[in-house]
Amino acid sequence: MSIANSLSETRQQSGISRKELARRSGVPTSTVSRVEEGLMDPTFTMTQRLFGALGCDVHLAIQPMSKAALANLADAFIDQPWGIEVDFVRVRSFIDYISNHPKSASSAIAQPPARSGDSLMDCLLAAIAEKLADDNNIARPKWCEAVPGLEKVWRSPGTAAMHKRNDQRVPPQFRARKIFLSELGLWRPKG
């Protein structure tokens, strides 16, 4: 479950408003709203602060990845009334792992993820597999061919100026699938 959903659910179960949670945790109400709506990835300290104000402890578990596999990301989203909310933290963690362990790229993208039922998520995973294959000079997985591109362009929310800057950094594998998401949103800058 994402921090956004956990925070919203815990706050509602506690019977307090966003405004009250903001007061208790010493942050602006807009911060609580942005976290709950998935528009902000809070730091671990901020997460502890928000949940602490709800009377909850937050614990971090660090363990080695058992086996990095793109197929494990088929459930890295949550259905919302307005569409899906991608768990970009899990997606970025996977990409970071492969970037640091490039020899594992081929096996990590070989198995197709189960179809999620959402064309954006299925396309996103296929685009990631294609980019990782191209970046590591390995053959693209055959399963990607079975995932059709989106019917219309998808962009993350933002202004026209933000979209213009973002569009300059869209990897060709994403562009081909009509996903206009900057490479910087998922891959760390090289250097």
C-alpha positions in Angstrom: 0.0 0.0 0.0 1.3 3.5 -0.9 2.1 6.1 1.8 -0.7 8.2 0.2 -3.3 5.6 0.7 -2.0 4.5 4.1 -2.0 8.1 5.4 -5.5 8.9 4.1 -6.9 5.7 5.4 -5.3 6.0 8.9 -6.3 9.7 9.1 -9.9 8.9 8.2 -10.0 6.0 10.7 -8.8 8.4 13.3 -11.7 10.7 12.5 -9.7 13.8 12.0 -9.6 16.2 9.0 -6.6 17.0 6.9 -6.5 20.5 8.5 -6.3 18.9 12.0 -3.6 16.5 10.9 -1.6 19.4 9.5 -2.0 21.3 12.8 -0.9 18.3 14.9 2.1 17.6 12.7 3.1 21.2 12.2 2.9 21.2 8.4 0.7 23.1 6.0 -2.7 21.6 5.1 -1.5 21.7 1.5 1.3 19.3 2.4 -1.1 16.8 3.9 -3.3 17.1 0.8 -0.4 16.6 -1.6 0.9 13.5 0.2 -2.6 11.9 0.4 -3.2 12.6 -3.3 0.1 11.1 -4.3 1.4 14.4 -5.6 4.4 14.4 -3.2 6.7 11.6 -2.1 7.4 12.6 1.6 10.8 12.0 3.1 11.0 9.3 5.8 11.2 12.1 8.4 8.0 13.7 7.1 6.3 10.3 6.9 7.2 9.7 10.6 5.9 13.1 11.5 2.6 12.7 9.8 1.9 9.2 11.1 3.2 10.2 14.6 0.6 12.9 14.7 -2.0 10.1 14.2 -0.5 8.0 17.0 1.3 5.5 14.8 5.0 4.4 14.5 6.6 4.1 11.2 9.4 1.5 10.7 11.8 1.1 7.8 12.9 -2.4 6.8 16.0 -2.7 4.7 16.7 -6.0 3.1 18.5 -7.1 -0.1 16.3 -7.5 -3.1 15.7 -11.2 -3.5 15.6 -11.1 -7.2 14.9 -8.0 -9.2 12.3 -8.7 -11.7 10.1 -6.3 -13.7 7.3 -8.9 -13.4 7.2 -8.0 -9.7 6.0 -4.5 -10.6 2.7 -5.6 -12.2 0.9 -4.6 -9.0 2.8 -1.4 -8.4 -0.3 0.7 -8.7 -3.5 1.5 -6.9 -6.9 2.1 -8.6 -8.3 5.5 -7.8 -11.6 7.0 -8.9 -9.6 9.3 -11.3 -7.4 6.5 -12.7 -4.4 4.5 -11.5 -1.8 5.8 -9.1 1.6 4.3 -10.0 3.9 3.5 -7.1 6.9 5.3 -8.6 9.0 4.6 -5.5 8.9 0.9 -6.3 9.5 1.5 -10.0 12.4 3.8 -9.3 13.9 1.3 -6.8 13.8 -1.4 -9.5 15.5 0.9 -12.1 18.1 2.0 -9.6 18.9 -1.6 -8.8 19.3 -2.5 -12.5 21.4 0.6 -13.1 23.7 -0.5 -10.3 23.7 -4.2 -11.4 23.6 -4.0 -15.2 24.5 -7.7 -15.6 21.1 -8.6 -14.1 19.1 -6.6 -16.7 18.5 -9.4 -19.1 17.0 -11.8 -16.4 15.2 -8.9 -14.7 13.1 -8.1 -17.8 12.8 -11.5 -19.4 9.6 -12.6 -17.6 6.5 -10.7 -18.7 4.6 -9.0 -15.9 1.0 -10.2 -15.5 -1.4 -7.8 -17.3 -2.6 -5.3 -14.8 -5.9 -4.5 -16.5 -4.7 -0.9 -17.0 -3.2 0.0 -20.4 -1.0 2.8 -18.9 0.6 0.4 -16.4 1.1 -2.3 -18.9 2.6 0.2 -21.4 4.8 1.7 -18.7 6.3 -1.6 -17.8 6.9 -2.5 -21.4 8.6 0.8 -22.1 10.8 0.4 -19.1 11.8 -3.1 -20.3 12.6 -1.8 -23.8 14.6 1.1 -22.4 16.6 -1.1 -20.1 17.3 -3.5 -23.0 18.4 -0.7 -25.2 20.6 0.9 -22.5 22.3 -2.4 -21.8 22.7 -3.5 -25.5 20.6 -6.6 -25.1 17.6 -7.9 -27.1 14.3 -6.4 -26.2 12.0 -9.0 -24.5 9.5 -10.6 -27.0 6.7 -10.1 -24.6 6.9 -6.3 -25.2 5.6 -6.8 -28.7 2.3 -8.1 -27.3 1.7 -4.9 -25.3 0.0 -2.3 -27.5 0.8 1.4 -27.1 -1.7 3.8 -25.6 -4.4 5.2 -27.8 -3.8 8.8 -26.7 -0.9 10.6 -25.1 -0.5 10.3 -21.3 1.3 13.1 -19.4 1.8 13.7 -15.7 -0.1 16.7 -14.4 1.6 20.1 -15.0 1.6 23.4 -16.8 2.3 23.8 -20.5 5.8 25.1 -19.7 6.5 22.0 -17.6 5.2 19.7 -20.4 7.4 21.5 -22.9 10.5 20.9 -20.7 9.4 17.4 -19.9 8.8 16.4 -23.5 12.4 17.1 -24.4 13.5 14.4 -22.0 11.0 11.6 -22.9 12.9 8.4 -23.9 12.1 7.2 -27.4 10.8 3.9 -26.0 8.2 5.9 -24.0 7.4 8.3 -26.8 6.7 5.3 -29.1 4.1 4.1 -26.6 2.6 7.7 -26.1 3.9 8.0 -22.5 5.3 11.4 -22.1 7.2 11.0 -18.9 10.7 12.5 -18.5 13.5 10.1 -18.2 14.6 12.1 -15.1 11.3 11.0 -13.4 12.6 7.4 -13.3 16.3 7.3 -14.0 18.9 9.1 -12.0 21.1 11.4 -14.0 24.4 9.8 -15.1 27.6 11.2 -13.8 
